[in-house]
Amino acid sequence: MEKLNSKLYMENYYIMQENERLRKKAEMLNQENQALLNELKQRLAAAAAAGSPINDLNLSSSCSTSKSSKKGKK
């Protein structure tokens, strides 16, 4: 019985660690999404103020580079 309890305790411990890691990653991704949304809003506002049509909504090259490098880390 103690062996089973120890095993379950360790499984629970590892699950809690993984949950914490995922929570932190979700928080980081949320912050990144908020920053990108703010950048998009600023670009849209600047384009509207300039009276120019919005043809190209490409984000800066640094954003696309960071996303491609993040995908490789998975």
MDTraj code that builds the backbone (N, CA, C; nanometers):
import mdtraj as md
import numpy as np

residues = "MET GLU LYS LEU ASN SER LYS LEU TYR MET GLU ASN TYR TYR ILE MET GLN GLU ASN GLU ARG LEU ARG LYS LYS ALA GLU MET LEU ASN GLN GLU ASN GLN ALA LEU LEU ASN GLU LEU LYS GLN ARG LEU ALA ALA ALA ALA ALA ALA GLY SER PRO ILE ASN ASP LEU ASN LEU SER SER SER CYS SER THR SER LYS SER SER LYS LYS GLY LYS LYS".split()
xyz = np.array([
    [0.0818, -0.1192, 0.0000],
    [0.0000, 0.0000, 0.0000],
    [0.0864, 0.1259, 0.0000],
    [0.1915, 0.1290, 0.0804],
    [0.2793, 0.2461, 0.0834],
    [0.3483, 0.2670, -0.0507],
    [0.3838, 0.1564, -0.1159],
    [0.4479, 0.1662, -0.2467],
    [0.3534, 0.2320, -0.3470],
    [0.2266, 0.1930, -0.3437],
    [0.1269, 0.2516, -0.4319],
    [0.1082, 0.3993, -0.3998],
    [0.1014, 0.4338, -0.2733],
    [0.0879, 0.5736, -0.2325],
    [0.2070, 0.6564, -0.2803],
    [0.3262, 0.6018, -0.2673],
    [0.4458, 0.6733, -0.3121],
    [0.4422, 0.6958, -0.4627],
    [0.4014, 0.5922, -0.5344],
    [0.3930, 0.6034, -0.6802],
    [0.2912, 0.7102, -0.7204],
    [0.1744, 0.7079, -0.6577],
    [0.0709, 0.8069, -0.6875],
    [0.1152, 0.9472, -0.6485],
    [0.1848, 0.9587, -0.5369],
    [0.2365, 1.0879, -0.4935],
    [0.3320, 1.1453, -0.5982],
    [0.4236, 1.0599, -0.6485],
    [0.5208, 1.1068, -0.7480],
    [0.4513, 1.1442, -0.8798],
    [0.3534, 1.0646, -0.9199],
    [0.2787, 1.0982, -1.0420],
    [0.2093, 1.2329, -1.0258],
    [0.1471, 1.2526, -0.9124],
    [0.0787, 1.3783, -0.8853],
    [0.1779, 1.4948, -0.8850],
    [0.2930, 1.4736, -0.8252],
    [0.3960, 1.5762, -0.8199],
    [0.4399, 1.6168, -0.9607],
    [0.4649, 1.5184, -1.0475],
    [0.5078, 1.5477, -1.1843],
    [0.3975, 1.6172, -1.2634],
    [0.2734, 1.5775, -1.2390],
    [0.1616, 1.6434, -1.3062],
    [0.1523, 1.7893, -1.2637],
    [0.1705, 1.8152, -1.1350],
    [0.1656, 1.9529, -1.0863],
    [0.2797, 2.0362, -1.1453],
    [0.3982, 1.9769, -1.1584],
    [0.5101, 2.0485, -1.2197],
    [0.4793, 2.0830, -1.3649],
    [0.4253, 1.9866, -1.4370],
    [0.3908, 2.0090, -1.5778],
    [0.2811, 2.1149, -1.5904],
    [0.1837, 2.1120, -1.5025],
    [0.0787, 2.2143, -1.5025],
    [0.1375, 2.3532, -1.4799],
    [0.2297, 2.3641, -1.3892],
    [0.2938, 2.4936, -1.3630],
    [0.3723, 2.5413, -1.4853],
    [0.4443, 2.4488, -1.5488],
    [0.5203, 2.4839, -1.6689],
    [0.4257, 2.5316, -1.7796],
    [0.3163, 2.4604, -1.7972],
    [0.2199, 2.4983, -1.9002],
    [0.1499, 2.6296, -1.8667],
    [0.1235, 2.6528, -1.7387],
    [0.0613, 2.7793, -1.6983],
    [0.1519, 2.8970, -1.7312],
    [0.2802, 2.8810, -1.7025],
    [0.3762, 2.9878, -1.7322],
    [0.3865, 3.0112, -1.8827],
    [0.3860, 2.9029, -1.9599],
    [0.3935, 2.9164, -2.1055],
    [0.2682, 2.9858, -2.1583],
    [0.1518, 2.9503, -2.1061],
    [0.0269, 3.0130, -2.1476],
    [0.0283, 3.1622, -2.1148],
    [0.0815, 3.1961, -1.9989],
    [0.0913, 3.3368, -1.9599],
    [0.1841, 3.4130, -2.0556],
    [0.2966, 3.3518, -2.0906],
    [0.3901, 3.4147, -2.1835],
    [0.3254, 3.4336, -2.3207],
    [0.2546, 3.3317, -2.3687],
    [0.1887, 3.3416, -2.4985],
    [0.0789, 3.4477, -2.4962],
    [0.0081, 3.4576, -2.3861],
    [-0.0944, 3.5603, -2.3735],
    [-0.0321, 3.6996, -2.3800],
    [0.0798, 3.7188, -2.3124],
    [0.1478, 3.8480, -2.3169],
    [0.1944, 3.8807, -2.4589],
    [0.2471, 3.7794, -2.5276],
    [0.2915, 3.8002, -2.6654],
    [0.1720, 3.8358, -2.7546],
    [0.0606, 3.7662, -2.7350],
    [-0.0592, 3.7969, -2.8135],
    [-0.1079, 3.9387, -2.7880],
    [-0.1047, 3.9819, -2.6630],
    [-0.1468, 4.1175, -2.6292],
    [-0.0559, 4.2208, -2.6954],
    [0.0749, 4.1954, -2.6947],
    [0.1695, 4.2870, -2.7585],
    [0.1446, 4.2943, -2.9084],
    [0.1212, 4.1798, -2.9704],
    [0.0943, 4.1780, -3.1144],
    [-0.0377, 4.2481, -3.1468],
    [-0.1379, 4.2289, -3.0636],
    [-0.2657, 4.2958, -3.0844],
    [-0.2486, 4.4467, -3.0728],
    [-0.1728, 4.4921, -2.9743],
    [-0.1471, 4.6353, -2.9597],
    [-0.0737, 4.6902, -3.0809],
    [0.0241, 4.6155, -3.1317],
    [0.0980, 4.6594, -3.2502],
    [0.0041, 4.6692, -3.3703],
    [-0.0827, 4.5723, -3.3862],
    [-0.1778, 4.5737, -3.4969],
    [-0.2718, 4.6926, -3.4860],
    [-0.3210, 4.7183, -3.3655],
    [-0.4099, 4.8331, -3.3454],
    [-0.3396, 4.9639, -3.3781],
    [-0.2122, 4.9751, -3.3378],
    [-0.1367, 5.0969, -3.3683],
    [-0.1190, 5.1141, -3.5183],
    [-0.0878, 5.0042, -3.5879],
    [-0.0707, 5.0117, -3.7335],
    [-0.2014, 5.0483, -3.8027],
    [-0.3112, 4.9912, -3.7574],
    [-0.4406, 5.0236, -3.8161],
    [-0.4768, 5.1695, -3.7906],
    [-0.4508, 5.2172, -3.6700],
    [-0.4801, 5.3560, -3.6372],
    [-0.3931, 5.4506, -3.7194],
    [-0.2654, 5.4156, -3.7364],
    [-0.1753, 5.5000, -3.8150],
    [-0.2180, 5.5025, -3.9610],
    [-0.2591, 5.3883, -4.0138],
    [-0.3036, 5.3824, -4.1524],
    [-0.4323, 5.4616, -4.1705],
    [-0.5233, 5.4524, -4.0748],
    [-0.6493, 5.5263, -4.0824],
    [-0.6237, 5.6763, -4.0729],
    [-0.5311, 5.7162, -3.9868],
    [-0.4985, 5.8577, -3.9711],
    [-0.4336, 5.9130, -4.0972],
    [-0.3557, 5.8311, -4.1648],
    [-0.2894, 5.8745, -4.2875],
    [-0.3854, 5.8705, -4.4056],
    [-0.5000, 5.8069, -4.3867],
    [-0.5988, 5.7983, -4.4929],
    [-0.5601, 5.7019, -4.6032],
    [-0.4653, 5.6167, -4.5741],
    [-0.4220, 5.5207, -4.6759],
    [-0.4980, 5.3901, -4.6607],
    [-0.5217, 5.3235, -4.7737],
    [-0.5875, 5.1928, -4.7632],
    [-0.4953, 5.0917, -4.6966],
    [-0.5539, 4.9956, -4.6313],
    [-0.4759, 4.8950, -4.5598],
    [-0.4622, 4.7738, -4.6505],
    [-0.3494, 4.7674, -4.7213],
    [-0.3259, 4.6567, -4.8126],
    [-0.2347, 4.5521, -4.7536],
    [-0.1401, 4.5946, -4.6712],
    [-0.0387, 4.5021, -4.6219],
    [-0.0348, 4.5081, -4.4702],
    [-0.0777, 4.4002, -4.4069],
    [-0.0774, 4.3947, -4.2608],
    [0.0346, 4.3061, -4.2089],
    [0.1374, 4.2837, -4.2886],
    [0.2486, 4.2001, -4.2436],
    [0.3126, 4.2624, -4.1218],
    [0.3391, 4.1788, -4.0224],
    [0.4080, 4.2260, -3.9037],
    [0.5558, 4.2395, -3.9354],
    [0.6262, 4.3054, -3.8469],
    [0.7697, 4.3244, -3.8693],
    [0.8411, 4.1910, -3.8823],
    [0.9552, 4.1914, -3.9477],
    [1.0287, 4.0668, -3.9701],
    [1.0718, 4.0027, -3.8388],
    [1.0922, 4.0833, -3.7353],
    [1.1339, 4.0265, -3.6072],
    [1.0244, 3.9391, -3.5478],
    [0.8990, 3.9746, -3.5705],
    [0.7891, 3.8938, -3.5169],
    [0.7799, 3.7607, -3.5901],
    [0.7901, 3.7643, -3.7220],
    [0.7791, 3.6380, -3.7951],
    [0.8999, 3.5501, -3.7684],
    [1.0156, 3.6101, -3.7468],
    [1.1353, 3.5324, -3.7153],
    [1.1214, 3.4658, -3.5804],
    [1.0691, 3.5389, -3.4830],
    [1.0559, 3.4811, -3.3492],
    [0.9552, 3.3682, -3.3486],
    [0.8504, 3.3791, -3.4294],
    [0.7512, 3.2724, -3.4330],
    [0.8096, 3.1474, -3.4962],
    [0.8872, 3.1639, -3.6035],
    [0.9425, 3.0450, -3.6680],
    [1.0459, 2.9780, -3.5796],
    [1.1205, 3.0560, -3.5030],
    [1.2189, 2.9956, -3.4144],
    [1.1506, 2.9254, -3.2972],
    [1.0356, 2.9761, -3.2532],
    [0.9628, 2.9132, -3.1437],
    [0.9054, 2.7799, -3.1877],
    [0.8597, 2.7735, -3.3141],
    [0.8034, 2.6486, -3.3621],
    [0.9092, 2.5399, -3.3635],
    [1.0323, 2.5765, -3.3932],
    [1.1405, 2.4781, -3.3985],
    [1.1766, 2.4254, -3.2613],
    [1.1458, 2.4992, -3.1555],
    [1.1838, 2.4592, -3.0197],
    [1.0910, 2.3530, -2.9625],
    [0.9724, 2.3360, -3.0226],
    [0.8747, 2.2404, -2.9686],
    [0.9214, 2.1035, -2.9807],
])
top = md.Topology()
chain = top.add_chain()
for i, resn in enumerate(residues, 1):
    res = top.add_residue(resn, chain, resSeq=i)
    for name in ("N", "CA", "C"):
        top.add_atom(name, md.element.get_by_symbol(name[0]), res)
traj = md.Trajectory(xyz[None], top)
